[in-house]
Amino acid sequence: MASYADYSAEKLNECLAAIQDGMMSTRAAAVHFGIQRQTIMNTLKGHDASTPGRPAIFSDDEEKILSDCVIAMMDFLLMRLNYGKECVRSFLVRHPELTVHFAANIKISRAAINKQILYELYR
């Protein structure tokens, strides 16, 4: 398993200075300072390593709006459960792609909801 950031920011800056001053190649600096060569290369190229993974598709504001809409829809569906489980069940039968997402993405804290909690929530 790979180790992540097993070096200090000072050590990385010292490594980069040695490379930029022409004292060492990136390969030699990687060995000397104990920092992965790809990390050095990415830093020299200006790649941001603070946010691993793919870049976000939506802005923070768009994600907040989308999140609020999903929560509102879930609240609506939970409210409908009080009026008739058959209504929600038939909706989910017509849209089978939703059942996979509900089952796969539900948090343990949300799964702990029982009838009494729902009753108190919508009272």
MMTF fields as JSON, N, C-alpha, C and O atoms, coordinates in Angstrom:
{
  "mmtfVersion": "1.0.0",
  "mmtfProducer": "UNKNOWN",
  "numBonds": 491,
  "numAtoms": 492,
  "numGroups": 123,
  "numChains": 1,
  "numModels": 1,
  "chainsPerModel": [1],
  "groupsPerChain": [123],
  "chainIdList": ["A"],
  "bondAtomList": [4, 2, 8, 6, 12, 10, 16, 14, 20, 18, 24, 22, 28, 26, 32, 30, 36, 34, 40, 38, 44, 42, 48, 46, 52, 50, 56, 54, 60, 58, 64, 62, 68, 66, 72, 70, 76, 74, 80, 78, 84, 82, 88, 86, 92, 90, 96, 94, 100, 98, 104, 102, 108, 106, 112, 110, 116, 114, 120, 118, 124, 122, 128, 126, 132, 130, 136, 134, 140, 138, 144, 142, 148, 146, 152, 150, 156, 154, 160, 158, 164, 162, 168, 166, 172, 170, 176, 174, 180, 178, 184, 182, 188, 186, 192, 190, 196, 194, 200, 198, 204, 202, 208, 206, 212, 210, 216, 214, 220, 218, 224, 222, 228, 226, 232, 230, 236, 234, 240, 238, 244, 242, 248, 246, 252, 250, 256, 254, 260, 258, 264, 262, 268, 266, 272, 270, 276, 274, 280, 278, 284, 282, 288, 286, 292, 290, 296, 294, 300, 298, 304, 302, 308, 306, 312, 310, 316, 314, 320, 318, 324, 322, 328, 326, 332, 330, 336, 334, 340, 338, 344, 342, 348, 346, 352, 350, 356, 354, 360, 358, 364, 362, 368, 366, 372, 370, 376, 374, 380, 378, 384, 382, 388, 386, 392, 390, 396, 394, 400, 398, 404, 402, 408, 406, 412, 410, 416, 414, 420, 418, 424, 422, 428, 426, 432, 430, 436, 434, 440, 438, 444, 442, 448, 446, 452, 450, 456, 454, 460, 458, 464, 462, 468, 466, 472, 470, 476, 474, 480, 478, 484, 482, 488, 486],
  "bondOrderList": [1, 1, 1, 1, 1, 1, 1, 1, 1, 1, 1, 1, 1, 1, 1, 1, 1, 1, 1, 1, 1, 1, 1, 1, 1, 1, 1, 1, 1, 1, 1, 1, 1, 1, 1, 1, 1, 1, 1, 1, 1, 1, 1, 1, 1, 1, 1, 1, 1, 1, 1, 1, 1, 1, 1, 1, 1, 1, 1, 1, 1, 1, 1, 1, 1, 1, 1, 1, 1, 1, 1, 1, 1, 1, 1, 1, 1, 1, 1, 1, 1, 1, 1, 1, 1, 1, 1, 1, 1, 1, 1, 1, 1, 1, 1, 1, 1, 1, 1, 1, 1, 1, 1, 1, 1, 1, 1, 1, 1, 1, 1, 1, 1, 1, 1, 1, 1, 1, 1, 1, 1, 1],
  "groupList": [{"groupName": "MET", "atomNameList": ["N", "CA", "C", "O"], "elementList": ["N", "C", "C", "O"], "formalChargeList": [0, 0, 0, 0], "bondAtomList": [1, 0, 2, 1, 3, 2], "bondOrderList": [1, 1, 2], "singleLetterCode": "M", "chemCompType": "L-PEPTIDE LINKING"}, {"groupName": "ALA", "atomNameList": ["N", "CA", "C", "O"], "elementList": ["N", "C", "C", "O"], "formalChargeList": [0, 0, 0, 0], "bondAtomList": [1, 0, 2, 1, 3, 2], "bondOrderList": [1, 1, 2], "singleLetterCode": "A", "chemCompType": "L-PEPTIDE LINKING"}, {"groupName": "SER", "atomNameList": ["N", "CA", "C", "O"], "elementList": ["N", "C", "C", "O"], "formalChargeList": [0, 0, 0, 0], "bondAtomList": [1, 0, 2, 1, 3, 2], "bondOrderList": [1, 1, 2], "singleLetterCode": "S", "chemCompType": "L-PEPTIDE LINKING"}, {"groupName": "TYR", "atomNameList": ["N", "CA", "C", "O"], "elementList": ["N", "C", "C", "O"], "formalChargeList": [0, 0, 0, 0], "bondAtomList": [1, 0, 2, 1, 3, 2], "bondOrderList": [1, 1, 2], "singleLetterCode": "Y", "chemCompType": "L-PEPTIDE LINKING"}, {"groupName": "ASP", "atomNameList": ["N", "CA", "C", "O"], "elementList": ["N", "C", "C", "O"], "formalChargeList": [0, 0, 0, 0], "bondAtomList": [1, 0, 2, 1, 3, 2], "bondOrderList": [1, 1, 2], "singleLetterCode": "D", "chemCompType": "L-PEPTIDE LINKING"}, {"groupName": "GLU", "atomNameList": ["N", "CA", "C", "O"], "elementList": ["N", "C", "C", "O"], "formalChargeList": [0, 0, 0, 0], "bondAtomList": [1, 0, 2, 1, 3, 2], "bondOrderList": [1, 1, 2], "singleLetterCode": "E", "chemCompType": "L-PEPTIDE LINKING"}, {"groupName": "LYS", "atomNameList": ["N", "CA", "C", "O"], "elementList": ["N", "C", "C", "O"], "formalChargeList": [0, 0, 0, 0], "bondAtomList": [1, 0, 2, 1, 3, 2], "bondOrderList": [1, 1, 2], "singleLetterCode": "K", "chemCompType": "L-PEPTIDE LINKING"}, {"groupName": "LEU", "atomNameList": ["N", "CA", "C", "O"], "elementList": ["N", "C", "C", "O"], "formalChargeList": [0, 0, 0, 0], "bondAtomList": [1, 0, 2, 1, 3, 2], "bondOrderList": [1, 1, 2], "singleLetterCode": "L", "chemCompType": "L-PEPTIDE LINKING"}, {"groupName": "ASN", "atomNameList": ["N", "CA", "C", "O"], "elementList": ["N", "C", "C", "O"], "formalChargeList": [0, 0, 0, 0], "bondAtomList": [1, 0, 2, 1, 3, 2], "bondOrderList": [1, 1, 2], "singleLetterCode": "N", "chemCompType": "L-PEPTIDE LINKING"}, {"groupName": "CYS", "atomNameList": ["N", "CA", "C", "O"], "elementList": ["N", "C", "C", "O"], "formalChargeList": [0, 0, 0, 0], "bondAtomList": [1, 0, 2, 1, 3, 2], "bondOrderList": [1, 1, 2], "singleLetterCode": "C", "chemCompType": "L-PEPTIDE LINKING"}, {"groupName": "ILE", "atomNameList": ["N", "CA", "C", "O"], "elementList": ["N", "C", "C", "O"], "formalChargeList": [0, 0, 0, 0], "bondAtomList": [1, 0, 2, 1, 3, 2], "bondOrderList": [1, 1, 2], "singleLetterCode": "I", "chemCompType": "L-PEPTIDE LINKING"}, {"groupName": "GLN", "atomNameList": ["N", "CA", "C", "O"], "elementList": ["N", "C", "C", "O"], "formalChargeList": [0, 0, 0, 0], "bondAtomList": [1, 0, 2, 1, 3, 2], "bondOrderList": [1, 1, 2], "singleLetterCode": "Q", "chemCompType": "L-PEPTIDE LINKING"}, {"groupName": "GLY", "atomNameList": ["N", "CA", "C", "O"], "elementList": ["N", "C", "C", "O"], "formalChargeList": [0, 0, 0, 0], "bondAtomList": [1, 0, 2, 1, 3, 2], "bondOrderList": [1, 1, 2], "singleLetterCode": "G", "chemCompType": "PEPTIDE LINKING"}, {"groupName": "THR", "atomNameList": ["N", "CA", "C", "O"], "elementList": ["N", "C", "C", "O"], "formalChargeList": [0, 0, 0, 0], "bondAtomList": [1, 0, 2, 1, 3, 2], "bondOrderList": [1, 1, 2], "singleLetterCode": "T", "chemCompType": "L-PEPTIDE LINKING"}, {"groupName": "ARG", "atomNameList": ["N", "CA", "C", "O"], "elementList": ["N", "C", "C", "O"], "formalChargeList": [0, 0, 0, 0], "bondAtomList": [1, 0, 2, 1, 3, 2], "bondOrderList": [1, 1, 2], "singleLetterCode": "R", "chemCompType": "L-PEPTIDE LINKING"}, {"groupName": "VAL", "atomNameList": ["N", "CA", "C", "O"], "elementList": ["N", "C", "C", "O"], "formalChargeList": [0, 0, 0, 0], "bondAtomList": [1, 0, 2, 1, 3, 2], "bondOrderList": [1, 1, 2], "singleLetterCode": "V", "chemCompType": "L-PEPTIDE LINKING"}, {"groupName": "HIS", "atomNameList": ["N", "CA", "C", "O"], "elementList": ["N", "C", "C", "O"], "formalChargeList": [0, 0, 0, 0], "bondAtomList": [1, 0, 2, 1, 3, 2], "bondOrderList": [1, 1, 2], "singleLetterCode": "H", "chemCompType": "L-PEPTIDE LINKING"}, {"groupName": "PHE", "atomNameList": ["N", "CA", "C", "O"], "elementList": ["N", "C", "C", "O"], "formalChargeList": [0, 0, 0, 0], "bondAtomList": [1, 0, 2, 1, 3, 2], "bondOrderList": [1, 1, 2], "singleLetterCode": "F", "chemCompType": "L-PEPTIDE LINKING"}, {"groupName": "PRO", "atomNameList": ["N", "CA", "C", "O"], "elementList": ["N", "C", "C", "O"], "formalChargeList": [0, 0, 0, 0], "bondAtomList": [1, 0, 2, 1, 3, 2], "bondOrderList": [1, 1, 2], "singleLetterCode": "P", "chemCompType": "L-PEPTIDE LINKING"}],
  "groupTypeList": [0, 1, 2, 3, 1, 4, 3, 2, 1, 5, 6, 7, 8, 5, 9, 7, 1, 1, 10, 11, 4, 12, 0, 0, 2, 13, 14, 1, 1, 1, 15, 16, 17, 12, 10, 11, 14, 11, 13, 10, 0, 8, 13, 7, 6, 12, 16, 4, 1, 2, 13, 18, 12, 14, 18, 1, 10, 17, 2, 4, 4, 5, 5, 6, 10, 7, 2, 4, 9, 15, 10, 1, 0, 0, 4, 17, 7, 7, 0, 14, 7, 8, 3, 12, 6, 5, 9, 15, 14, 2, 17, 7, 15, 14, 16, 18, 5, 7, 13, 15, 16, 17, 1, 1, 8, 10, 6, 10, 2, 14, 1, 1, 10, 8, 6, 11, 10, 7, 3, 5, 7, 3, 14],
  "groupIdList": [1, 2, 3, 4, 5, 6, 7, 8, 9, 10, 11, 12, 13, 14, 15, 16, 17, 18, 19, 20, 21, 22, 23, 24, 25, 26, 27, 28, 29, 30, 31, 32, 33, 34, 35, 36, 37, 38, 39, 40, 41, 42, 43, 44, 45, 46, 47, 48, 49, 50, 51, 52, 53, 54, 55, 56, 57, 58, 59, 60, 61, 62, 63, 64, 65, 66, 67, 68, 69, 70, 71, 72, 73, 74, 75, 76, 77, 78, 79, 80, 81, 82, 83, 84, 85, 86, 87, 88, 89, 90, 91, 92, 93, 94, 95, 96, 97, 98, 99, 100, 101, 102, 103, 104, 105, 106, 107, 108, 109, 110, 111, 112, 113, 114, 115, 116, 117, 118, 119, 120, 121, 122, 123],
  "secStructList": [7, 7, 7, 7, 7, 7, 1, 7, 2, 2, 2, 2, 2, 2, 2, 2, 2, 2, 2, 2, 6, 6, 1, 1, 7, 2, 2, 2, 2, 2, 2, 2, 2, 6, 7, 7, 2, 2, 2, 2, 2, 2, 2, 2, 2, 6, 7, 7, 7, 1, 1, 7, 1, 1, 7, 7, 1, 1, 7, 2, 2, 2, 2, 2, 2, 2, 2, 2, 2, 2, 2, 2, 2, 2, 2, 2, 2, 2, 2, 2, 2, 2, 2, 7, 2, 2, 2, 2, 2, 2, 2, 2, 2, 2, 7, 2, 2, 2, 2, 2, 2, 2, 2, 2, 2, 7, 7, 2, 2, 2, 2, 6, 7, 7, 2, 2, 2, 2, 2, 2, 2, 6, 7],
  "xCoordList": [0.841, 0.0, 0.886, 1.885, 0.531, 1.339, 1.202, 0.136, 2.298, 2.234, 2.014, 2.534, 1.257, 0.904, 1.538, 1.496, 2.12, 2.696, 3.568, 3.346, 4.545, 5.462, 6.672, 7.797, 6.426, 7.448, 6.793, 5.575, 7.618, 7.082, 7.061, 7.704, 6.319, 6.264, 7.636, 8.022, 8.37, 9.718, 10.649, 11.451, 10.527, 11.373, 11.061, 11.968, 9.768, 9.377, 9.91, 10.433, 9.778, 10.285, 11.8, 12.314, 12.507, 13.962, 14.312, 15.259, 13.533, 13.726, 13.502, 14.301, 12.412, 12.097, 13.161, 13.522, 13.664, 14.716, 15.977, 16.623, 16.328, 17.519, 17.374, 18.338, 16.175, 15.932, 15.964, 16.59, 15.291, 15.207, 16.552, 16.816, 17.401, 18.733, 19.703, 20.847, 19.238, 20.06, 21.05, 21.963, 20.876, 21.805, 21.548, 22.463, 20.274, 19.906, 18.864, 18.12, 18.836, 17.742, 16.553, 16.699, 15.388, 14.211, 14.41, 13.977, 15.065, 15.294, 16.243, 15.998, 17.311, 18.279, 17.65, 17.897, 16.84, 16.179, 15.178, 15.034, 14.499, 13.523, 14.223, 13.723, 15.381, 16.122, 16.694, 16.607, 17.278, 17.939, 16.955, 17.24, 15.806, 14.841, 13.773, 13.007, 13.727, 12.747, 11.323, 10.374, 11.185, 9.857, 9.65, 10.566, 8.449, 8.19, 8.425, 8.051, 9.047, 9.377, 8.122, 8.129, 7.049, 5.818, 5.243, 4.672, 5.395, 4.941, 5.741, 5.183, 7.035, 7.894, 7.505, 7.382, 7.311, 6.939, 5.591, 5.439, 4.624, 3.305, 3.379, 2.706, 4.198, 4.341, 5.019, 4.62, 6.038, 6.719, 5.793, 5.903, 4.88, 3.938, 2.746, 1.944, 2.641, 1.555, 0.262, -0.792, 0.322, -0.877, -1.215, -0.332, -2.486, -2.92, -3.161, -4.059, -2.362, -2.483, -3.396, -3.625, -3.924, -4.741, -6.137, -6.808, -6.579, -7.894, -7.731, -7.792, -7.523, -7.319, -8.605, -9.703, -8.455, -9.607, -9.958, -9.239, -11.074, -11.533, -11.985, -12.417, -11.887, -12.409, -13.936, -14.57, -14.51, -15.959, -16.619, -16.09, -17.775, -18.526, -19.289, -19.36, -19.862, -20.673, -19.877, -18.953, -20.248, -19.648, -20.221, -21.175, -19.649, -20.145, -21.598, -22.394, -21.946, -23.33, -24.293, -25.382, -23.876, -24.726, -24.91, -26.007, -23.848, -23.966, -24.903, -25.662, -24.856, -25.748, -27.197, -28.067, -27.469, -28.833, -29.308, -30.435, -28.459, -28.818, -29.083, -30.05, -28.226, -28.405, -29.721, -30.442, -30.037, -31.296, -32.506, -33.499, -32.42, -33.523, -33.713, -34.844, -32.619, -32.715, -33.312, -34.163, -32.869, -33.412, -34.901, -35.68, -35.302, -36.72, -37.532, -38.638, -36.989, -37.707, -37.823, -38.863, -36.752, -36.809, -37.833, -38.581, -37.861, -38.849, -40.263, -41.15, -40.464, -41.774, -42.151, -43.278, -41.193, -41.477, -41.766, -42.667, -41.012, -41.255, -42.621, -43.305, -43.017, -44.336, -45.42, -46.434, -45.172, -46.141, -46.287, -47.336, -45.245, -45.349, -46.477, -47.134, -46.691, -47.769, -49.133, -50.089, -49.228, -50.51, -50.76, -51.91, -49.72, -49.915, -48.626, -48.023, -48.205, -46.972, -47.11, -46.126, -48.313, -48.549, -48.176, -47.648, -48.447, -48.124, -46.619, -46.173, -45.84, -44.386, -43.857, -42.971, -44.389, -43.942, -44.174, -43.295, -45.351, -45.644, -44.758, -44.369, -44.441, -43.529, -42.152, -41.544, -41.665, -40.354, -40.343, -39.31, -41.456, -41.553, -41.436, -40.795, -42.066, -42.001, -40.612, -40.26, -39.819, -38.478, -37.457, -36.969, -37.131, -36.257, -34.838, -34.143, -34.403, -33.054, -32.918, -31.809, -34.026, -33.982, -33.751, -33.069, -34.3, -34.175, -32.728, -32.312, -31.96, -30.562, -29.821, -29.015, -30.088, -29.393, -29.8, -28.957, -31.074, -31.503, -30.808, -30.348, -30.733, -30.141, -28.626, -28.049, -27.99, -26.544, -26.026, -24.934, -26.773, -26.247, -26.821, -26.5, -27.639, -28.237, -27.194, -26.429, -27.171, -26.229, -26.785, -27.999, -25.913, -26.342, -27.231, -28.199, -26.914, -27.729, -29.146, -30.105, -29.282, -30.619, -31.372, -32.596, -30.656, -31.294, -31.857, -32.718, -31.376, -31.826, -33.178, -33.642, -33.818, -35.119, -36.193, -36.238, -37.046, -38.152, -39.475, -39.486, -40.567, -41.896, -42.107, -42.717, -41.612, -41.784, -41.051, -41.59, -39.833, -39.067, -39.791, -39.893, -40.301, -41.046, -42.315, -42.668, -42.979, -44.209, -43.893, -44.61, -42.835, -42.454, -41.983, -42.214, -41.331, -40.838, -41.963, -41.865, -43.023, -44.125, -45.351, -46.423, -45.224, -46.336, -46.607, -47.516],
  "yCoordList": [-1.174, 0.0, 1.237, 1.283, 2.232, 3.436, 4.304, 4.377, 4.961, 5.913, 7.3, 7.618, 8.105, 9.408, 10.495, 10.435, 11.479, 12.662, 12.297, 12.783, 11.45, 11.092, 12.029, 11.61, 13.29, 14.323, 15.634, 15.794, 16.555, 17.841, 18.834, 18.622, 19.905, 20.954, 21.601, 21.982, 21.722, 22.305, 21.427, 21.922, 20.117, 19.178, 19.239, 19.189, 19.348, 19.46, 20.759, 20.764, 21.859, 23.145, 23.116, 23.682, 22.473, 22.326, 21.505, 21.817, 20.457, 19.603, 20.395, 20.317, 21.157, 21.947, 23.007, 23.259, 23.628, 24.639, 24.022, 24.624, 22.826, 22.147, 21.847, 21.947, 21.484, 21.178, 22.463, 22.512, 23.498, 24.755, 25.475, 26.204, 25.271, 25.872, 25.072, 25.48, 23.929, 23.108, 22.235, 21.676, 22.11, 21.297, 19.807, 18.994, 19.443, 18.033, 17.859, 18.78, 16.658, 16.296, 15.866, 15.659, 15.733, 15.301, 13.89, 13.573, 13.05, 11.673, 11.629, 10.905, 12.397, 12.434, 13.059, 12.602, 14.101, 14.76, 13.815, 13.809, 13.032, 12.078, 11.079, 10.76, 10.589, 9.629, 10.312, 9.778, 11.495, 12.203, 12.637, 12.48, 13.179, 13.711, 12.696, 12.939, 11.562, 10.531, 10.909, 10.535, 11.658, 12.072, 11.436, 11.398, 10.937, 10.283, 11.266, 12.436, 10.769, 11.612, 12.212, 13.37, 11.43, 11.935, 13.099, 14.031, 13.046, 14.142, 15.401, 16.494, 15.239, 16.377, 16.952, 18.167, 16.076, 16.525, 17.255, 18.309, 16.684, 17.328, 18.697, 19.633, 18.815, 20.097, 21.113, 22.277, 20.684, 21.586, 22.059, 23.19, 21.18, 21.534, 22.347, 22.855, 22.464, 23.258, 22.496, 23.105, 21.168, 20.369, 20.419, 20.286, 20.609, 20.722, 19.339, 18.626, 18.952, 17.628, 17.632, 16.583, 18.803, 18.872, 18.286, 17.945, 18.166, 17.588, 16.385, 16.529, 15.199, 14.02, 13.625, 13.997, 12.883, 12.401, 13.323, 14.27, 13.018, 13.807, 15.195, 15.377, 16.166, 17.488, 17.447, 16.652, 18.288, 18.325, 18.829, 19.709, 18.266, 18.69, 19.961, 20.876, 20.012, 21.155, 22.071, 21.633, 23.353, 24.281, 23.984, 23.216, 24.584, 24.371, 24.817, 24.155, 25.938, 26.436, 25.477, 25.204, 24.964, 24.017, 22.728, 22.17, 22.251, 21.04, 21.26, 20.363, 22.446, 22.761, 22.766, 22.223, 23.365, 23.396, 21.98, 21.621, 21.171, 19.788, 18.991, 18.233, 19.167, 18.473, 18.861, 17.999, 20.148, 20.614, 20.029, 19.668, 19.938, 19.364, 17.886, 17.423, 17.147, 15.716, 15.522, 14.654, 16.326, 16.228, 16.552, 15.876, 17.583, 17.944, 16.815, 16.521, 16.184, 15.067, 13.882, 13.226, 13.609, 12.515, 12.812, 11.927, 14.066, 14.449, 14.252, 13.777, 14.62, 14.449, 12.97, 12.598, 12.122, 10.692, 10.111, 9.285, 10.534, 10.038, 10.496, 9.759, 11.711, 12.196, 11.33, 11.003, 10.973, 10.159, 8.778, 8.146, 8.311, 7.026, 7.037, 6.02, 8.18, 8.293, 8.178, 7.709, 8.608, 8.568, 7.237, 6.871, 6.526, 5.226, 4.667, 5.248, 3.552, 2.92, 2.439, 2.377, 2.102, 1.605, 2.659, 2.325, 3.922, 5.018, 5.08, 5.164, 5.037, 5.101, 3.837, 3.913, 2.677, 1.426, 1.417, 1.011, 1.86, 1.855, 2.857, 2.615, 3.983, 4.949, 4.317, 4.46, 3.619, 2.992, 1.839, 1.573, 1.161, 0.094, 0.706, 0.14, 1.873, 2.544, 3.118, 3.344, 3.357, 3.935, 3.063, 3.456, 1.887, 0.941, 1.476, 0.998, 2.447, 2.985, 3.7, 3.842, 4.146, 4.834, 3.864, 4.206, 2.685, 1.752, 1.336, 1.131, 1.208, 0.85, 1.959, 1.692, 3.2, 4.328, 4.497, 4.796, 4.31, 4.448, 3.404, 3.714, 2.186, 1.112, 1.273, 0.972, 1.736, 1.825, 3.041, 2.985, 4.122, 5.359, 5.754, 6.832, 4.942, 5.313, 5.233, 4.271, 6.244, 6.272, 5.448, 5.285, 4.941, 4.138, 4.961, 4.441, 6.244, 7.093, 7.265, 7.347, 7.319, 7.43, 6.107, 6.097, 5.006, 3.7, 3.432, 2.568, 4.165, 3.969, 4.619, 4.601, 5.189, 5.834, 4.757, 3.794, 4.938, 4.007, 4.765, 5.979, 4.069, 4.654, 5.779, 6.799, 5.601, 6.609, 7.906, 8.995, 7.797, 8.98, 9.711, 10.937, 8.984, 9.619, 10.297, 11.392, 9.648, 10.213, 11.552, 12.534, 11.585, 12.809, 13.889, 15.076, 13.49, 14.428, 15.162, 16.362, 14.447, 15.032, 15.359, 15.603, 15.369, 15.693, 17.156, 17.611],
  "zCoordList": [0.0, 0.0, 0.0, 0.717, -0.791, -0.913, 0.325, 0.936, 0.687, 1.791, 1.204, 0.134, 1.89, 1.386, 2.236, 3.465, 1.586, 2.22, 3.42, 4.528, 3.192, 4.268, 4.268, 4.542, 3.961, 3.931, 4.377, 4.297, 4.842, 5.29, 4.122, 3.094, 4.304, 3.276, 3.114, 2.009, 4.222, 4.166, 3.336, 2.545, 3.53, 2.789, 1.294, 0.464, 0.954, -0.454, -1.051, -2.165, -0.311, -0.811, -0.996, -1.961, -0.098, -0.208, -1.449, -2.171, -1.679, -2.856, -4.141, -5.074, -4.183, -5.374, -5.632, -6.781, -4.568, -4.713, -5.305, -6.163, -4.85, -5.366, -6.855, -7.613, -7.261, -8.679, -9.503, -10.562, -9.016, -9.773, -9.846, -10.802, -8.839, -8.873, -9.739, -9.942, -10.248, -11.123, -10.387, -10.996, -9.064, -8.272, -8.434, -8.302, -8.725, -8.842, -9.934, -10.271, -10.468, -11.367, -10.506, -9.301, -11.121, -10.355, -9.815, -8.707, -10.604, -10.166, -8.965, -7.999, -9.031, -7.927, -6.681, -5.565, -6.867, -5.733, -5.078, -3.855, -5.876, -5.332, -4.415, -3.337, -4.849, -4.039, -2.794, -1.689, -2.986, -1.885, -0.792, 0.395, -1.186, -0.218, 0.194, 1.127, -0.503, -0.152, -0.511, 0.178, -1.602, -2.078, -3.441, -4.262, -3.678, -4.965, -6.112, -6.035, -7.164, -8.322, -8.947, -9.367, -9.01, -9.622, -8.809, -9.375, -7.49, -6.643, -6.959, -7.059, -7.111, -7.448, -8.798, -8.952, -9.776, -11.122, -11.111, -11.73, -10.403, -10.332, -9.677, -10.108, -8.632, -7.948, -8.856, -8.894, -9.582, -10.507, -11.629, -12.103, -12.046, -13.111, -12.592, -13.376, -11.257, -10.685, -10.495, -10.313, -10.535, -10.299, -8.822, -7.974, -8.512, -7.124, -6.551, -6.999, -5.558, -4.954, -3.737, -3.134, -3.364, -2.151, -2.354, -1.381, -3.6, -3.862, -4.786, -6.007, -4.213, -5.045, -5.768, -5.355, -6.83, -7.579, -8.73, -9.045, -9.34, -10.475, -10.034, -8.896, -10.926, -10.575, -10.509, -11.203, -9.69, -9.528, -10.803, -11.482, -11.119, -12.295, -11.981, -12.802, -10.781, -10.378, -9.459, -8.774, -9.453, -8.5, -7.114, -6.989, -6.082, -4.722, -4.593, -3.927, -5.229, -5.175, -5.868, -5.363, -7.04, -7.765, -6.972, -6.945, -6.325, -5.515, -4.333, -3.968, -3.734, -2.617, -3.093, -2.412, -4.243, -4.792, -5.09, -4.749, -5.723, -6.05, -4.778, -4.703, -3.785, -2.514, -1.853, -1.352, -1.849, -1.257, -1.983, -1.352, -3.312, -4.091, -3.778, -3.63, -3.677, -3.372, -1.983, -1.785, -1.025, 0.336, 0.341, 1.012, -0.403, -0.475, -1.103, -0.65, -2.141, -2.769, -1.818, -1.761, -1.072, -0.108, 0.982, 1.4, 1.441, 2.443, 1.898, 2.607, 0.636, 0.013, -0.042, 0.284, -0.459, -0.534, 0.842, 0.988, 1.852, 3.205, 3.707, 4.417, 3.339, 3.718, 3.067, 3.683, 1.809, 1.071, 1.708, 1.587, 2.382, 3.051, 4.081, 4.305, 4.697, 5.672, 5.003, 5.62, 3.737, 3.033, 2.347, 2.104, 2.038, 1.401, 0.854, -0.049, 1.389, 0.932, -0.502, -1.238, -0.895, -2.258, -3.295, -4.355, -2.999, -3.92, -4.166, -5.31, -3.082, -3.206, -3.872, -4.724, -3.495, -4.083, -5.584, -6.343, -6.023, -7.459, -8.204, -9.347, -7.552, -8.166, -8.364, -9.425, -7.339, -7.433, -8.434, -9.05, -8.606, -9.614, -11.013, -11.898, -11.196, -12.5, -12.778, -13.936, -11.73, -11.883, -11.14, -10.081, -11.683, -10.975, -10.747, -9.85, -11.533, -11.338, -9.991, -9.476, -9.424, -8.132, -6.974, -6.009, -7.06, -5.942, -5.722, -4.582, -6.79, -6.651, -5.928, -5.036, -6.306, -5.69, -4.232, -3.386, -3.931, -2.547, -1.679, -0.58, -2.162, -1.376, -1.263, -0.219, -2.313, -2.315, -1.551, -0.986, -1.521, -0.981, 0.371, 0.871, 0.966, 2.24, 3.347, 3.426, 4.193, 5.298, 6.454, 6.581, 7.278, 8.422, 9.336, 9.891, 9.5, 10.375, 9.823, 10.591, 8.496, 7.904, 7.999, 8.13, 7.933, 8.001, 9.387, 9.554, 10.378, 11.751, 12.025, 13.165, 11.013, 11.196, 11.346, 10.582, 12.335, 12.512, 12.455, 12.251, 12.632, 12.502, 13.52, 13.197, 14.735, 15.783, 15.426, 15.624, 14.904, 14.498, 13.396, 13.435, 12.403, 11.328, 11.843, 11.404, 12.76, 13.317, 14.011, 13.819, 14.805, 15.507, 14.533, 14.766, 13.457, 12.479, 11.758, 11.506, 11.431, 10.653, 11.497, 10.944, 12.79, 13.674, 13.684, 14.379]
}
